[in-house]
Amino acid sequence: MCLATPVRIEEKVSSIKYLVSGGKQVDISLTPDAKVGDWLLCHADLAVQKIDDMAAKEILELTKSCNHNKI
């Protein structure tokens, strides 16, 4: 199963590459209307969907509540 995680765009690197939270570069070919400050769902350094602030914060909170680090 694939999992996309929310990241926020911090800086434009090129026409299709953006620097996001965590210092990673992501390809925004599938989300061409994305701009600095937007939230994206990303999988394997590829932005697959633009999401709003509320959705991003909800997903991040749910992620924190998971006990995936306690195996």
MMTF fields as JSON, N, C-alpha, C and O atoms, coordinates in Angstrom:
{
  "mmtfVersion": "1.0.0",
  "mmtfProducer": "UNKNOWN",
  "numBonds": 283,
  "numAtoms": 284,
  "numGroups": 71,
  "numChains": 1,
  "numModels": 1,
  "chainsPerModel": [1],
  "groupsPerChain": [71],
  "chainIdList": ["A"],
  "bondAtomList": [4, 2, 8, 6, 12, 10, 16, 14, 20, 18, 24, 22, 28, 26, 32, 30, 36, 34, 40, 38, 44, 42, 48, 46, 52, 50, 56, 54, 60, 58, 64, 62, 68, 66, 72, 70, 76, 74, 80, 78, 84, 82, 88, 86, 92, 90, 96, 94, 100, 98, 104, 102, 108, 106, 112, 110, 116, 114, 120, 118, 124, 122, 128, 126, 132, 130, 136, 134, 140, 138, 144, 142, 148, 146, 152, 150, 156, 154, 160, 158, 164, 162, 168, 166, 172, 170, 176, 174, 180, 178, 184, 182, 188, 186, 192, 190, 196, 194, 200, 198, 204, 202, 208, 206, 212, 210, 216, 214, 220, 218, 224, 222, 228, 226, 232, 230, 236, 234, 240, 238, 244, 242, 248, 246, 252, 250, 256, 254, 260, 258, 264, 262, 268, 266, 272, 270, 276, 274, 280, 278],
  "bondOrderList": [1, 1, 1, 1, 1, 1, 1, 1, 1, 1, 1, 1, 1, 1, 1, 1, 1, 1, 1, 1, 1, 1, 1, 1, 1, 1, 1, 1, 1, 1, 1, 1, 1, 1, 1, 1, 1, 1, 1, 1, 1, 1, 1, 1, 1, 1, 1, 1, 1, 1, 1, 1, 1, 1, 1, 1, 1, 1, 1, 1, 1, 1, 1, 1, 1, 1, 1, 1, 1, 1],
  "groupList": [{"groupName": "MET", "atomNameList": ["N", "CA", "C", "O"], "elementList": ["N", "C", "C", "O"], "formalChargeList": [0, 0, 0, 0], "bondAtomList": [1, 0, 2, 1, 3, 2], "bondOrderList": [1, 1, 2], "singleLetterCode": "M", "chemCompType": "L-PEPTIDE LINKING"}, {"groupName": "CYS", "atomNameList": ["N", "CA", "C", "O"], "elementList": ["N", "C", "C", "O"], "formalChargeList": [0, 0, 0, 0], "bondAtomList": [1, 0, 2, 1, 3, 2], "bondOrderList": [1, 1, 2], "singleLetterCode": "C", "chemCompType": "L-PEPTIDE LINKING"}, {"groupName": "LEU", "atomNameList": ["N", "CA", "C", "O"], "elementList": ["N", "C", "C", "O"], "formalChargeList": [0, 0, 0, 0], "bondAtomList": [1, 0, 2, 1, 3, 2], "bondOrderList": [1, 1, 2], "singleLetterCode": "L", "chemCompType": "L-PEPTIDE LINKING"}, {"groupName": "ALA", "atomNameList": ["N", "CA", "C", "O"], "elementList": ["N", "C", "C", "O"], "formalChargeList": [0, 0, 0, 0], "bondAtomList": [1, 0, 2, 1, 3, 2], "bondOrderList": [1, 1, 2], "singleLetterCode": "A", "chemCompType": "L-PEPTIDE LINKING"}, {"groupName": "THR", "atomNameList": ["N", "CA", "C", "O"], "elementList": ["N", "C", "C", "O"], "formalChargeList": [0, 0, 0, 0], "bondAtomList": [1, 0, 2, 1, 3, 2], "bondOrderList": [1, 1, 2], "singleLetterCode": "T", "chemCompType": "L-PEPTIDE LINKING"}, {"groupName": "PRO", "atomNameList": ["N", "CA", "C", "O"], "elementList": ["N", "C", "C", "O"], "formalChargeList": [0, 0, 0, 0], "bondAtomList": [1, 0, 2, 1, 3, 2], "bondOrderList": [1, 1, 2], "singleLetterCode": "P", "chemCompType": "L-PEPTIDE LINKING"}, {"groupName": "VAL", "atomNameList": ["N", "CA", "C", "O"], "elementList": ["N", "C", "C", "O"], "formalChargeList": [0, 0, 0, 0], "bondAtomList": [1, 0, 2, 1, 3, 2], "bondOrderList": [1, 1, 2], "singleLetterCode": "V", "chemCompType": "L-PEPTIDE LINKING"}, {"groupName": "ARG", "atomNameList": ["N", "CA", "C", "O"], "elementList": ["N", "C", "C", "O"], "formalChargeList": [0, 0, 0, 0], "bondAtomList": [1, 0, 2, 1, 3, 2], "bondOrderList": [1, 1, 2], "singleLetterCode": "R", "chemCompType": "L-PEPTIDE LINKING"}, {"groupName": "ILE", "atomNameList": ["N", "CA", "C", "O"], "elementList": ["N", "C", "C", "O"], "formalChargeList": [0, 0, 0, 0], "bondAtomList": [1, 0, 2, 1, 3, 2], "bondOrderList": [1, 1, 2], "singleLetterCode": "I", "chemCompType": "L-PEPTIDE LINKING"}, {"groupName": "GLU", "atomNameList": ["N", "CA", "C", "O"], "elementList": ["N", "C", "C", "O"], "formalChargeList": [0, 0, 0, 0], "bondAtomList": [1, 0, 2, 1, 3, 2], "bondOrderList": [1, 1, 2], "singleLetterCode": "E", "chemCompType": "L-PEPTIDE LINKING"}, {"groupName": "LYS", "atomNameList": ["N", "CA", "C", "O"], "elementList": ["N", "C", "C", "O"], "formalChargeList": [0, 0, 0, 0], "bondAtomList": [1, 0, 2, 1, 3, 2], "bondOrderList": [1, 1, 2], "singleLetterCode": "K", "chemCompType": "L-PEPTIDE LINKING"}, {"groupName": "SER", "atomNameList": ["N", "CA", "C", "O"], "elementList": ["N", "C", "C", "O"], "formalChargeList": [0, 0, 0, 0], "bondAtomList": [1, 0, 2, 1, 3, 2], "bondOrderList": [1, 1, 2], "singleLetterCode": "S", "chemCompType": "L-PEPTIDE LINKING"}, {"groupName": "TYR", "atomNameList": ["N", "CA", "C", "O"], "elementList": ["N", "C", "C", "O"], "formalChargeList": [0, 0, 0, 0], "bondAtomList": [1, 0, 2, 1, 3, 2], "bondOrderList": [1, 1, 2], "singleLetterCode": "Y", "chemCompType": "L-PEPTIDE LINKING"}, {"groupName": "GLY", "atomNameList": ["N", "CA", "C", "O"], "elementList": ["N", "C", "C", "O"], "formalChargeList": [0, 0, 0, 0], "bondAtomList": [1, 0, 2, 1, 3, 2], "bondOrderList": [1, 1, 2], "singleLetterCode": "G", "chemCompType": "PEPTIDE LINKING"}, {"groupName": "GLN", "atomNameList": ["N", "CA", "C", "O"], "elementList": ["N", "C", "C", "O"], "formalChargeList": [0, 0, 0, 0], "bondAtomList": [1, 0, 2, 1, 3, 2], "bondOrderList": [1, 1, 2], "singleLetterCode": "Q", "chemCompType": "L-PEPTIDE LINKING"}, {"groupName": "ASP", "atomNameList": ["N", "CA", "C", "O"], "elementList": ["N", "C", "C", "O"], "formalChargeList": [0, 0, 0, 0], "bondAtomList": [1, 0, 2, 1, 3, 2], "bondOrderList": [1, 1, 2], "singleLetterCode": "D", "chemCompType": "L-PEPTIDE LINKING"}, {"groupName": "TRP", "atomNameList": ["N", "CA", "C", "O"], "elementList": ["N", "C", "C", "O"], "formalChargeList": [0, 0, 0, 0], "bondAtomList": [1, 0, 2, 1, 3, 2], "bondOrderList": [1, 1, 2], "singleLetterCode": "W", "chemCompType": "L-PEPTIDE LINKING"}, {"groupName": "HIS", "atomNameList": ["N", "CA", "C", "O"], "elementList": ["N", "C", "C", "O"], "formalChargeList": [0, 0, 0, 0], "bondAtomList": [1, 0, 2, 1, 3, 2], "bondOrderList": [1, 1, 2], "singleLetterCode": "H", "chemCompType": "L-PEPTIDE LINKING"}, {"groupName": "ASN", "atomNameList": ["N", "CA", "C", "O"], "elementList": ["N", "C", "C", "O"], "formalChargeList": [0, 0, 0, 0], "bondAtomList": [1, 0, 2, 1, 3, 2], "bondOrderList": [1, 1, 2], "singleLetterCode": "N", "chemCompType": "L-PEPTIDE LINKING"}],
  "groupTypeList": [0, 1, 2, 3, 4, 5, 6, 7, 8, 9, 9, 10, 6, 11, 11, 8, 10, 12, 2, 6, 11, 13, 13, 10, 14, 6, 15, 8, 11, 2, 4, 5, 15, 3, 10, 6, 13, 15, 16, 2, 2, 1, 17, 3, 15, 2, 3, 6, 14, 10, 8, 15, 15, 0, 3, 3, 10, 9, 8, 2, 9, 2, 4, 10, 11, 1, 18, 17, 18, 10, 8],
  "groupIdList": [1, 2, 3, 4, 5, 6, 7, 8, 9, 10, 11, 12, 13, 14, 15, 16, 17, 18, 19, 20, 21, 22, 23, 24, 25, 26, 27, 28, 29, 30, 31, 32, 33, 34, 35, 36, 37, 38, 39, 40, 41, 42, 43, 44, 45, 46, 47, 48, 49, 50, 51, 52, 53, 54, 55, 56, 57, 58, 59, 60, 61, 62, 63, 64, 65, 66, 67, 68, 69, 70, 71],
  "secStructList": [7, 7, 7, 7, 3, 3, 3, 3, 3, 3, 3, 3, 7, 1, 1, 1, 3, 3, 3, 3, 6, 6, 1, 7, 3, 3, 3, 7, 6, 6, 7, 6, 6, 7, 7, 6, 6, 7, 3, 3, 3, 3, 3, 6, 6, 3, 3, 3, 3, 3, 3, 7, 2, 2, 2, 2, 2, 2, 2, 2, 2, 2, 2, 2, 2, 7, 7, 6, 6, 7, 7],
  "xCoordList": [0.842, 0.0, 0.889, 1.885, 0.532, 1.282, 0.665, -0.547, 1.494, 1.038, 1.599, 2.805, 0.729, 1.153, 1.114, 0.178, 2.113, 2.191, 2.12, 2.573, 1.552, 1.457, 2.798, 3.518, 3.109, 4.294, 3.903, 2.998, 4.589, 4.308, 5.43, 6.609, 5.06, 6.05, 6.726, 6.057, 8.064, 8.838, 9.53, 9.716, 9.913, 10.701, 10.597, 10.544, 10.567, 10.57, 12.012, 12.859, 12.291, 13.634, 13.699, 14.673, 12.67, 12.567, 11.087, 10.23, 10.788, 9.378, 8.6, 7.378, 9.286, 8.571, 9.119, 8.607, 10.136, 10.708, 10.537, 10.828, 10.058, 9.901, 10.549, 10.55, 11.101, 11.648, 10.508, 9.771, 10.364, 9.258, 9.791, 10.992, 8.878, 9.241, 10.064, 9.739, 11.111, 12.006, 13.2, 14.08, 13.251, 14.385, 14.408, 15.421, 13.317, 13.257, 12.782, 12.058, 13.198, 12.667, 11.6, 11.786, 10.479, 9.414, 9.067, 9.208, 8.618, 8.184, 6.7, 5.899, 6.329, 4.93, 4.251, 3.275, 4.754, 4.174, 2.678, 1.938, 2.226, 0.808, -0.025, -1.254, 0.635, -0.056, 0.523, 1.102, 0.378, 1.048, 0.603, 1.316, -0.558, -1.028, -0.491, -0.827, 0.341, 0.898, 1.861, 2.554, 1.884, 2.772, 3.312, 2.824, 4.311, 4.918, 3.828, 2.981, 3.871, 2.891, 1.787, 1.101, 1.6, 0.565, 0.98, 2.166, -0.022, 0.18, -0.054, -0.972, 0.789, 0.671, 0.711, 1.345, 0.032, 0.224, 1.291, 1.156, 2.36, 3.485, 3.775, 3.657, 4.156, 4.612, 5.84, 5.808, 6.918, 8.155, 8.619, 8.943, 8.647, 9.109, 8.259, 8.728, 7.027, 6.089, 4.834, 4.186, 4.491, 3.257, 2.086, 2.04, 1.144, 0.021, -1.285, -2.223, -1.35, -2.583, -2.312, -1.52, -2.969, -2.919, -4.044, -5.159, -3.76, -4.777, -4.796, -3.846, -5.886, -5.986, -5.337, -4.982, -5.192, -4.542, -5.219, -4.542, -6.541, -7.272, -7.005, -6.783, -7.026, -6.775, -5.349, -5.128, -4.387, -2.988, -2.805, -2.159, -3.366, -3.222, -3.914, -3.402, -5.07, -5.79, -4.969, -4.86, -4.402, -3.588, -2.351, -1.999, -1.693, -0.499, -0.833, -0.058, -1.964, -2.388, -2.694, -2.312, -3.376, -3.668, -2.382, -2.272, -1.42, -0.136, 0.559, 1.133, 0.51, 1.129, 0.474, 1.138, -0.821, -1.544, -1.329, -1.706, -0.736, -0.465, 0.706, 1.634, 0.656, 1.744, 2.695, 3.212, 2.935, 3.763, 5.235, 5.974, 5.671, 7.068, 7.261, 8.389, 6.181, 6.249, 5.966, 4.896, 6.936, 6.767, 7.548, 7.544],
  "yCoordList": [-1.177, 0.0, 1.242, 1.3, 2.206, 3.463, 4.489, 4.502, 5.331, 6.364, 7.703, 7.843, 8.678, 10.039, 10.863, 10.745, 11.683, 12.495, 13.981, 14.393, 14.783, 16.217, 16.922, 16.67, 17.806, 18.663, 20.062, 20.227, 21.057, 22.444, 22.96, 22.752, 23.629, 24.182, 25.39, 26.316, 25.37, 26.463, 27.342, 28.538, 26.745, 27.509, 26.872, 25.649, 27.716, 27.227, 26.991, 27.873, 25.798, 25.449, 25.565, 26.086, 25.082, 25.187, 25.15, 25.176, 25.09, 25.111, 23.895, 23.962, 22.781, 21.599, 21.067, 20.07, 21.695, 21.233, 22.302, 23.479, 21.864, 22.753, 22.139, 20.92, 22.985, 22.56, 22.591, 23.573, 21.514, 21.421, 21.231, 21.06, 21.263, 21.055, 19.777, 18.763, 19.824, 18.689, 18.762, 17.903, 19.769, 19.966, 19.106, 19.066, 18.417, 17.571, 18.372, 19.357, 17.935, 18.495, 17.547, 16.331, 18.112, 17.289, 17.776, 18.956, 16.853, 17.122, 17.482, 16.723, 18.63, 19.063, 18.937, 19.637, 18.064, 17.887, 17.591, 18.025, 16.857, 16.499, 17.574, 17.498, 18.575, 19.674, 21.004, 21.739, 21.328, 22.501, 23.844, 24.837, 23.898, 25.16, 25.395, 26.4, 24.479, 24.623, 25.799, 26.11, 26.454, 27.601, 27.597, 26.852, 28.422, 28.514, 28.786, 29.661, 28.014, 28.137, 27.097, 26.868, 26.461, 25.432, 24.131, 23.854, 23.343, 21.991, 21.002, 21.165, 19.966, 18.92, 17.556, 17.389, 16.588, 15.195, 14.647, 14.72, 14.095, 13.608, 12.146, 11.671, 11.455, 10.069, 9.922, 10.268, 9.41, 9.165, 10.408, 10.329, 11.546, 12.82, 13.323, 14.113, 12.871, 13.324, 13.854, 13.133, 15.11, 15.686, 15.113, 15.227, 14.499, 13.862, 14.633, 14.419, 15.538, 16.297, 17.515, 17.453, 18.613, 19.817, 19.706, 19.316, 20.048, 19.985, 21.303, 22.084, 21.542, 22.787, 22.631, 21.528, 23.759, 23.779, 22.835, 22.108, 22.842, 22.025, 20.533, 19.79, 20.101, 18.688, 18.3, 17.231, 19.159, 18.869, 18.726, 17.786, 19.647, 19.604, 18.382, 17.775, 18.018, 16.836, 15.561, 14.705, 15.445, 14.267, 14.204, 13.133, 15.34, 15.363, 14.994, 14.288, 15.455, 15.098, 13.611, 12.969, 13.063, 11.627, 10.812, 9.776, 11.276, 10.583, 10.557, 9.539, 11.669, 11.742, 10.779, 10.248, 10.552, 9.704, 8.209, 7.392, 7.845, 6.429, 5.936, 6.69, 4.693, 4.1, 3.325, 2.284, 3.806, 3.075, 2.993, 2.186, 3.794, 3.742, 2.794, 2.595, 2.209, 1.35, -0.098, -0.635, -0.708, -2.113, -3.005, -4.225],
  "zCoordList": [0.0, 0.0, 0.0, 0.72, -0.789, -0.869, 0.07, 0.286, 0.614, 1.529, 1.08, 0.877, 0.926, 0.59, 1.871, 2.662, 2.071, 3.277, 2.928, 1.86, 3.831, 3.566, 3.763, 4.729, 2.828, 2.919, 2.458, 1.639, 2.987, 2.607, 1.713, 2.002, 0.632, -0.292, 0.351, 0.812, 0.378, 0.965, -0.069, 0.153, -1.208, -2.179, -3.565, -3.694, -4.596, -5.974, -6.404, -6.263, -6.929, -7.398, -8.915, -9.459, -9.597, -11.056, -11.415, -10.532, -12.703, -13.117, -12.629, -12.494, -12.361, -11.864, -10.548, -10.038, -9.985, -8.722, -7.65, -7.866, -6.49, -5.354, -4.124, -3.958, -3.266, -1.989, -0.984, -0.903, -0.217, 0.733, 2.141, 2.346, 3.116, 4.505, 4.629, 4.01, 5.414, 5.552, 4.617, 4.677, 3.754, 2.871, 1.625, 0.927, 1.328, 0.134, -1.066, -0.926, -2.249, -3.488, -4.013, -4.016, -4.458, -5.026, -6.427, -6.75, -7.232, -8.598, -8.547, -8.003, -9.108, -9.072, -10.437, -10.709, -11.282, -12.623, -12.583, -13.466, -11.567, -11.464, -10.774, -10.767, -10.196, -9.506, -9.98, -9.18, -11.263, -11.834, -11.254, -11.402, -10.598, -10.02, -8.61, -7.983, -8.101, -6.754, -6.697, -7.665, -5.518, -5.333, -3.907, -3.057, -3.646, -2.322, -1.285, -1.465, -0.192, 0.878, 0.814, 1.81, -0.338, -0.486, 0.192, 0.374, 0.561, 1.078, -0.048, -0.852, -0.099, -1.105, -0.429, 0.613, -1.026, -0.636, -1.567, -2.788, -0.985, -1.785, -1.497, -0.367, -2.555, -2.454, -3.342, -4.523, -2.766, -3.513, -4.279, -5.464, -3.599, -4.172, -5.336, -6.156, -5.407, -6.432, -5.746, -4.987, -6.011, -5.475, -6.264, -7.489, -5.559, -6.248, -6.102, -6.869, -5.108, -4.903, -4.034, -3.093, -4.352, -3.523, -2.499, -2.845, -1.231, -0.181, 0.587, 0.524, 1.314, 2.079, 3.459, 3.873, 4.155, 5.466, 6.453, 7.18, 6.482, 7.44, 7.213, 8.169, 5.967, 5.654, 6.037, 6.606, 5.73, 6.059, 7.564, 8.027, 8.321, 9.776, 10.366, 11.306, 9.825, 10.304, 10.052, 10.93, 8.868, 8.539, 9.433, 9.928, 9.642, 10.488, 11.93, 12.576, 12.442, 13.801, 13.91, 14.888, 12.918, 12.923, 12.874, 13.53, 12.106, 12.015, 13.371, 13.756, 14.093, 15.422, 16.401, 17.291, 16.241, 17.188, 16.949, 17.789, 15.829, 15.532, 16.372, 16.664, 16.747, 17.525, 16.628, 17.036, 15.423, 14.47, 14.871, 14.307, 15.815, 16.267, 17.444, 17.896, 17.943, 19.131, 18.755, 19.042, 18.114, 17.702, 18.634, 18.468]
}
